[in-house]
Amino acid sequence: MTKADLVEKVAERTGLTRTDVSVVVDSFLDTVKKTLEGGKNIEIRGFGTFKIKLRKSRKARNPRTGEVVPVPDRKVPVFKPSNEFKNMITKLPIDDVQVSE
């Protein structure tokens, strides 16, 4: 599902215009990004938590030359689904799931 698909679904369910829903979706996504950029987490009960995690430095290898390359510490955004959300997904029949590779 793309952002445009999401906007369309919400517009259908709420009766709002696609333009209004698009503004709300864009505002929500912008707020998530700005909040994480500020170093704060976002918890949406029943859905999950958006947060920043620190990945420790490590040594990697250049696959072409085999040379060891240091990879520095870095921060990455992560989403952790709530238990309620995870349980809902695990109960889905296997045939109903489209797995992306």
N, C-alpha and C positions, 0 to 999 in steps of 0.2 A: 504494500500500500504506500503510495506516495503522499506528500503533503497535500497535493491537490485532491486526491481521493479522500483523505481525512476531512478536508474542508467540505467537500461535497456531502459526505455522510452526516456530518454535524449539521450542515444547513438543512438537509432533509429531515432530520430528527427534531430540530428546534423550530423550524419555520423561519429562521433568520436568513438574510441574504448571504450569498457566498462571499460578497465583499466584506460584510460585517464579521463573518466567521473567520475569514482570512486574516483580518486585523487582530482578532483575538488569538488565533493560533500563532501568528508571528510574534505577538506581544508575549505570549507564554514562553515560546522558545527563546526569545531574547532575554526574558527575565531569568530563565534557567541558566543561560550562558553567563550573564552578568553576575548572578549570584555565585556560581562556581568560580568565576574569575576573581571574585572578592574573597574566596577561600571559605565560603560557607556551604553547608549541605542543604539539600531540599528533600524533605520527607513528605510524601503524599500517602497517607494511611490507606491501606488496602491496595495500593498500587506498587510503591517502591520508593527507593532513595537514590537521588543523584548525588554523587560526591566525588572528591578528588582523592586519588591514592598516589602514594610515592612509590615509584619503581626504583629499586636500588641499582647501583651501577653494576655492570657485569662485563665479562670479556666475551666477545663474539668473534667469529671467523669470517673473513672475506671468502665467499665460496669459489671465487675465481682464482685467487692466489694462495689461499690457505693462511694468509697473514692474520695474526691476532689483532683485533681492533677493540679498544676500550669503548664501552657505551656508558655515558655518564648517567647519574641519577636524573630522573625526570618525573614530572607530575602528569597523570593521565586521568581524564574523566571516566567515571564508571557508573553503571546503573545496577543496583541490586534490587531485584523484585521482592515484594513482600511475600511472606509465607502463604497468605491467602491467594495471591496471584499465581505463585508457583504451583500450589495445589490445584488450582483451576486448570492450569496448563497440563499438568501431569495426568489429569483425568480424561483428557481428550483422547478419542480413539485415534490410533495411529494413521488410519486412512484419511482422517480429516486434516492432517497437518501437512503444510507445504514447507519442506525443508530447503533452506537456501544454502548453497555450497560456498 
